[in-house]
Amino acid sequence: MITTPLPESAAVSRLGRESAFEVLARARELEAQGHHVVHLEIGEPDFNTPEHIKRAAIAAIEGNESHYTPSAGIADLRDTVAAYAAKLRGMAPFAREEVVITPGAKPLIWNTLSALLDPGDEMVYADPAYPAYASCASYLGANAIAVPLLERTGFRLDLDELAARISPRTKLLVINSPHNPTGGVLTREDLETIAELAIRNDVLVIADEIYCRNLYDGDFVSIASLPEMRERTIIVDGFSKAYAMTGWRLGYGIMPAHIARNVTLFNNNTFSCVATFVQHAGIEALEGPDEPVKQMVEEFRVRRDAIVAGLNSIPGVTCQTPAGAFYVFPNVSRFTTDDKALATYLLDDAHVAGLAGSSFGAAGRGYLRFSYAASLEHIATALDRLRTALPRFKG
Ligand SMILES: Cc1ncc(COP(=O)(O)O)c(C=O)c1O
């Protein structure tokens, strides 16, 4: 019998976490006690998956598409992604060998970083950021070097700071546009500067473009479409956010074929392959009617405008209008610098679930992240509660 706790690996202590799942668990506890909680914490569309996609999955199950597949995904889905993703970005079609299918974008990030980073390598990324990048890099013994995003420029990267942080040990730049948690979008000029830095310093770029369909104005620009960038960019994308398919777990990466082979080896060693009928539903998502995606974006726009106006009308709160994704990142530093204590208070006392800005990195301190993937009615309730609760916070 084991009487003392088994030792954990040193690497596990370097793992970060996505606090949205923890806040969701606490919110559910409050609901179980009978409280009405407004959920603005989790980053998922509140819409149902479009009907035609559900029907494709059901047909695939009935057609017994329920066996293992190759670790990079079924050929039909890889080909569909290769054509769709290139068209969306105004690029010549990708090859099947450049596409890797994963159970959501998150395992793709993990497996790609595992395939690229050695201990001591440097990965430069934006702060605040989706927590998976730094968590995985640290786990691998690489150094995650943060570059702050600037509120005054709509949460775009500080490009001078980015240039200053690149060193001979830098192997990777990670960018994410539209951005979680701020909703910021990099301009074509930003991307051109980043591309120039990547080429001059001979580093690869991971472009997390999972919110590329959640853009409110203009056309999406991918860094992969800029001259000489196709061969040094790894595109991260997936179905969760555009098609309201978070729980299906389906994502993909597009990258040079030699990197794709190594990422596939990690797929092979971890989850083997993505659920077969889910991959068939993915083909229908990309090839079927696109109208549901556009309708969701229009609905998000109405909600964005409502929550931004509401937050800015609360004395002491300032909130930028995000250009993409479905998050707002209000500045609440007038109330406190301890945004974690504030987020906990708002959940426990006002029953509004949101995330502390600093749970996305040190530069998020003094901010909150709210997901506006909630009905207008819920957004209005949250705003009423915030208006009353914020001035009462003793931080
Ligand atoms: C920036 C970003 N990348 C990747 C993901 C992972 O998405 P999924 O694993 O659901 O496809 C998320 C999810 O919130 C995200 O915000």
The ligand as a Gaussian input file, in Angstrom:
#p B3LYP/6-31G(d) Opt

LIG

0 1
 C       -6.996000      31.642000     -29.157000
 C       -7.522000      30.259000     -29.028000
 N       -6.876000      29.250000     -29.640000
 C       -7.293000      27.987000     -29.545000
 C       -8.415000      27.671000     -28.799000
 C       -8.816000      26.217000     -28.698000
 O      -10.020000      25.940000     -29.294000
 P      -10.562000      24.446000     -29.422000
 O       -9.591000      23.531000     -28.785000
 O      -11.895000      24.441000     -28.769000
 O      -10.677000      24.202000     -30.899000
 C       -9.114000      28.676000     -28.135000
 C      -10.280000      28.364000     -27.277000
 O      -10.756000      29.138000     -26.508000
 C       -8.655000      30.003000     -28.256000
 O       -9.284000      31.017000     -27.642000

